[in-house]
Amino acid sequence: MMTASRVVLMLLCGLVAFAQDGVRGERASSPQGTSRETISLFLHFPVGRLFSYVYHDTTDVHRVYSDSSTLDYRRTVTYYLSLEAVESPHNGVASVQVTIDSLAYSFSSGGNTISYKPGDQMPLQFPDFVAAVVPVNRQFRMEYSPYWDVATIEGDMLDWLRSYVTEGAEKVSSFDSVQQFVWLRNISLPVLAQYADPQKGALPAGRVALDSVWTKPFVCLADGIEFRDASAKTRIVEQRGPVFVLETRCDSLQPKLEALKLYNIGRFVDITGGSASCIHRVDVHKAGFIESASSILSALVTCRVRNEVFQQHIRSHTVWTLRGQYDY
């Protein structure tokens, strides 16, 4: 059996809510004296219960270069992951242990397709696949703030891998700064939170009326680019028995201006501008867990590498599905 360090080295070389209930309702008086029902929506992770999820994302990209030439590709990624609380919430902070168990992957461009499913030989010669496989078999602790955004992601496995990648870059002559960035980026908070947090901070920070609209920051990723809307609006659009359906509309998403690694470009790419819109829906069960969630995002991003300025037209569809929950 190969050790963890040997597996990682092979990959490098190959590159050459909480409380008693989730939902409670009560009547409250409006300023006009009429009665309005208010509820608290929040997550509840009982210690000793494991929640199994599937994360499935399909992203289509149409890239337009400055000379009007184009490149199109489609990436489909499926992660199987589990969430469990190893301790009760403390001072309003819920801590969840996350394990990303396995991956299915497909990438198509120019009539060619590379695919992988558990049990297949890994296509380690393909850098985009390596980026997708970095989080697999990793376990980490994800902490929610009292406002239901992801405050921290940390863990011994992540610390070990960060150190190993840094040391590996010194041992493998072909392992450059861009490849090192790919490894470290794909175990960072924004990337891991994208997979492990289906609700994306949509839950309200306190009690809300059934017909109210609340405003909170919303953060998501598409094609590896981080997008943020500081004032996304969420409301309850449906109630199906014990399930409340929340819809978040983001009309002012902006890409984070930073240097990234994008497909088929060997150098760092500067994200220089752009905009996006997104509709995110979350099905919250009154027992305090997410049954499912989905995001549909459309973006236009301006990028620069050296003197070349190009645009990425991105459309992604992401779905989180609860496979089951198990007591142990």
FIVEXDREN-202152 format. One line per 8 residues: their letters; for each residue x, y, z of C-alpha. Coordinates in Angstrom, 3 decimals. Last residue first. Example, Ala and Ser with C-alpha at 12.3 -4.5 7.8 and 13.67 -1.06 7.14 Angstrom:
SA = 13.670 -1.060 7.140; 12.300 -4.500 7.800
***
This chain:
YDYQGRLT = -23.229 5.835 14.545; -26.277 7.579 13.119; -26.606 7.873 9.353; -27.897 10.545 7.027; -28.630 10.074 3.343; -27.777 11.042 -0.210; -28.306 14.793 0.357; -27.941 16.542 -2.994
WVTHSRIH = -25.847 19.610 -3.902; -26.311 20.896 -7.458; -24.190 23.309 -9.509; -24.956 24.744 -12.934; -22.264 26.928 -14.472; -22.131 29.411 -17.329; -18.949 31.289 -18.055; -18.016 33.705 -20.847
QQFVENRV = -14.286 34.264 -20.305; -12.776 37.307 -21.978; -9.318 38.043 -23.300; -6.511 40.550 -22.886; -3.038 39.522 -24.059; -0.151 41.785 -23.106; 1.099 39.588 -20.236; -1.867 37.401 -19.316
RCTVLASL = -5.033 39.427 -18.885; -8.585 38.492 -18.001; -12.039 40.032 -18.358; -14.891 37.989 -16.899; -18.451 37.563 -18.172; -20.585 35.468 -15.868; -23.731 33.333 -15.706; -24.526 31.301 -12.602
ISSASEIF = -27.171 28.699 -11.821; -26.933 27.402 -8.276; -28.641 24.448 -6.605; -29.345 23.138 -3.127; -30.667 19.947 -1.587; -31.990 18.436 1.634; -30.073 20.852 3.857; -30.368 20.053 7.552
GAKHVDVR = -32.069 21.553 10.599; -35.043 19.363 11.482; -37.235 21.897 9.670; -35.685 20.778 6.393; -33.951 23.490 4.343; -34.183 23.326 0.533; -31.723 25.883 -0.850; -31.951 27.810 -4.111
HICSASGG = -29.243 29.997 -5.665; -29.867 32.277 -8.636; -26.706 33.891 -9.962; -25.528 36.938 -11.855; -22.037 37.846 -12.974; -19.721 40.763 -13.652; -16.265 41.420 -15.008; -12.886 42.814 -14.165
TIDVFRGI = -9.109 42.372 -14.145; -8.573 38.696 -13.329; -4.826 38.328 -13.870; -3.723 35.021 -15.390; -0.678 33.196 -14.042; 1.226 31.372 -16.748; 0.760 28.035 -18.484; -2.606 28.840 -20.024
NYLKLAEL = -4.689 25.887 -21.193; -7.231 26.147 -18.351; -6.926 29.034 -15.922; -4.407 29.519 -13.105; -5.182 32.572 -11.003; -3.928 36.083 -10.212; -6.419 38.246 -8.325; -9.340 40.608 -8.780
KPQLSDCR = -12.242 38.789 -7.138; -15.068 38.508 -9.620; -18.121 40.688 -8.999; -21.669 39.496 -8.393; -24.225 42.286 -8.560; -27.489 40.563 -9.479; -27.355 37.827 -6.871; -30.756 36.334 -6.166
TELVFVPG = -31.079 33.963 -3.233; -34.056 31.619 -3.079; -34.963 29.719 0.053; -37.242 26.668 0.000; -38.590 25.611 3.399; -39.118 21.872 3.963; -41.330 20.366 6.680; -44.404 20.314 4.429
RQEVIRTK = -43.357 21.892 1.169; -42.909 25.610 1.859; -42.049 27.905 -1.022; -40.340 31.153 -1.990; -38.660 32.086 1.294; -36.477 35.112 0.603; -32.850 35.981 -0.037; -31.215 39.146 -1.378
ASADRFEI = -27.501 39.367 -2.175; -25.850 42.515 -0.845; -22.085 41.995 -0.796; -22.104 39.922 -3.984; -18.910 37.916 -4.397; -17.385 35.775 -7.155; -14.292 33.583 -6.900; -12.889 32.201 -10.152
GDALCVFP = -12.019 28.493 -10.342; -14.284 27.937 -13.342; -17.142 29.145 -11.136; -16.836 29.830 -7.404; -19.332 31.235 -4.901; -19.743 33.979 -2.306; -22.933 35.663 -1.088; -23.054 38.549 1.384
KTWVSDLA = -26.368 39.057 3.189; -29.676 40.836 2.616; -33.026 39.662 3.952; -36.448 39.575 2.308; -39.543 39.027 4.438; -42.734 37.110 3.660; -42.250 34.310 6.187; -41.081 36.799 8.786
VRGAPLAG = -37.476 36.491 9.908; -35.743 35.456 13.124; -31.993 35.826 13.237; -28.840 35.514 11.098; -30.810 34.413 8.061; -29.728 31.284 6.157; -28.298 32.092 2.722; -24.689 31.777 3.882
KQPDAYQA = -23.717 29.567 0.940; -26.406 26.957 1.729; -24.541 24.023 0.166; -21.317 24.449 2.178; -18.867 21.588 1.480; -17.983 22.039 -2.189; -17.690 25.828 -2.430; -16.293 25.910 1.107
LVPLSINR = -13.357 23.793 -0.099; -12.533 26.249 -2.898; -12.993 29.472 -0.925; -11.103 28.118 2.117; -7.989 26.827 0.346; -7.218 23.184 -0.484; -7.437 23.732 -4.234; -5.426 26.945 -4.127
LWVFQQVS = -2.455 25.222 -2.482; -2.183 22.603 -5.198; -2.742 24.990 -8.097; -0.301 27.524 -6.589; 2.459 24.917 -6.520; 1.824 24.255 -10.195; 2.111 27.971 -10.972; 5.262 28.330 -8.848
DFSSVKEA = 7.102 25.572 -10.706; 7.371 21.822 -10.162; 9.778 20.790 -12.930; 12.768 20.534 -10.553; 10.960 18.302 -8.073; 12.660 18.497 -4.666; 12.114 22.200 -3.858; 8.499 22.152 -4.990
GETVYSRL = 8.055 19.021 -2.912; 8.947 20.936 0.251; 6.173 23.462 -0.369; 3.785 20.716 -1.424; 4.609 18.715 1.701; 4.062 21.668 4.009; 0.684 22.479 2.472; -0.231 18.793 2.511
WDLMDGEI = 0.547 18.424 6.210; -1.432 21.523 7.164; -4.384 20.332 5.074; -4.338 16.902 6.674; -4.037 18.415 10.158; -7.138 20.551 9.688; -8.457 23.974 8.798; -11.410 25.756 7.259
TAVDWYPS = -12.565 28.953 8.916; -15.484 31.393 9.011; -17.922 29.754 6.601; -20.996 31.992 6.638; -23.947 31.074 8.786; -24.233 34.372 10.694; -23.260 32.714 14.003; -19.994 31.764 12.218
YEMRFQRN = -19.704 28.341 10.658; -16.546 26.306 11.172; -15.250 23.717 8.704; -12.856 21.053 9.962; -10.883 19.078 7.396; -10.536 15.655 5.811; -8.867 15.093 2.463; -9.313 11.959 0.384
VPVVAAVF = -9.973 14.103 -2.709; -9.109 17.819 -2.444; -6.254 17.640 -5.046; -8.280 15.633 -7.591; -9.781 18.638 -9.384; -6.461 20.456 -9.837; -4.893 17.238 -11.136; -7.730 16.937 -13.638
DPFQLPMQ = -6.988 20.392 -15.045; -3.289 19.514 -15.308; -3.844 16.475 -17.593; -0.878 14.081 -17.414; -2.344 12.699 -14.198; -5.133 10.948 -16.064; -5.972 8.752 -13.041; -6.488 5.078 -13.818
DGPKYSIT = -10.114 4.247 -13.215; -11.478 2.873 -9.931; -13.521 5.940 -9.069; -14.522 7.733 -12.295; -12.425 9.633 -14.792; -13.020 11.342 -18.111; -11.012 13.106 -20.793; -12.960 14.199 -23.852
NGGSSFSY = -11.852 15.451 -27.269; -14.055 17.227 -29.835; -12.326 20.565 -29.386; -12.851 20.578 -25.631; -14.400 18.136 -23.169; -13.564 17.472 -19.515; -15.122 14.789 -17.318; -14.636 13.969 -13.649
ALSDITVQ = -15.929 11.661 -10.922; -14.418 12.156 -7.471; -14.175 10.433 -4.108; -14.324 10.769 -0.320; -14.229 14.463 0.492; -14.432 14.377 4.293; -15.851 17.283 6.283; -15.836 17.689 10.060
VSAVGNHP = -18.317 20.340 11.142; -17.854 23.031 13.791; -20.828 25.179 14.747; -19.949 28.514 16.357; -22.532 30.275 18.533; -20.325 30.288 21.600; -19.691 26.531 21.267; -21.690 24.202 19.032
SEVAELSL = -21.542 20.513 20.093; -18.558 18.391 19.089; -17.559 15.992 16.315; -20.241 17.262 13.979; -20.502 15.361 10.721; -20.331 16.148 7.012; -19.685 13.648 4.218; -18.489 14.025 0.648
YYTVTRRY = -18.907 12.585 -2.826; -17.553 14.995 -5.424; -18.789 15.286 -9.009; -17.048 17.470 -11.584; -18.131 18.252 -15.143; -15.938 20.577 -17.208; -16.958 21.911 -20.607; -14.619 23.705 -22.976
DLTSSDSY = -14.654 26.315 -25.720; -11.731 28.269 -27.148; -12.066 31.270 -29.428; -10.161 33.399 -31.917; -11.290 37.034 -32.018; -7.694 38.393 -32.151; -8.085 39.623 -28.547; -9.056 36.148 -27.367
VRHVDTTD = -12.608 34.946 -26.723; -13.119 32.100 -24.240; -16.439 30.247 -24.110; -16.686 28.293 -20.864; -19.267 25.706 -19.820; -19.358 24.507 -16.212; -21.169 21.425 -14.935; -21.102 20.890 -11.186
HYVYSFLR = -22.215 17.995 -8.990; -21.728 17.848 -5.217; -23.120 14.679 -3.639; -23.834 14.621 0.076; -23.671 12.210 3.033; -24.684 13.537 6.454; -23.180 11.696 9.439; -24.777 11.652 12.874
GVPFHLFL = -22.865 11.090 16.127; -22.997 14.684 17.327; -26.177 16.256 16.006; -25.562 18.842 13.248; -28.346 21.428 13.352; -28.491 24.132 10.729; -30.514 27.329 11.017; -33.793 28.891 10.029
SITERSTG = -35.594 30.859 12.704; -39.212 31.669 11.963; -41.664 34.538 12.090; -45.416 34.443 11.574; -47.088 37.804 11.213; -50.042 39.011 13.282; -51.529 42.373 12.422; -51.019 45.333 14.729
QPSSAREG = -50.022 47.768 12.009; -46.429 47.761 13.305; -46.415 43.968 12.801; -47.191 41.633 15.678; -45.337 38.348 16.006; -46.519 34.758 15.776; -44.092 31.886 16.274; -42.119 29.458 14.175
RVGDQAFA = -39.109 27.221 14.761; -36.832 25.670 12.160; -33.661 23.650 12.646; -34.791 22.222 15.956; -33.100 21.696 19.322; -30.110 24.025 18.758; -27.845 24.162 15.566; -29.428 25.373 12.150
VLGCLLML = 5.572 17.690 -15.617; 2.409 17.295 -13.884; 2.709 13.628 -13.057; 5.627 14.422 -10.754; 3.368 16.254 -8.382; 0.761 13.498 -8.504; 3.362 10.827 -7.807; 4.683 12.919 -4.887
VVRSATMM = 1.171 13.086 -3.426; 0.788 9.308 -3.639; 4.204 8.771 -2.049; 3.378 11.121 0.829; 0.109 9.319 1.516; 1.894 5.986 1.724; 1.389 3.404 -0.987; 0.000 0.000 0.000
***
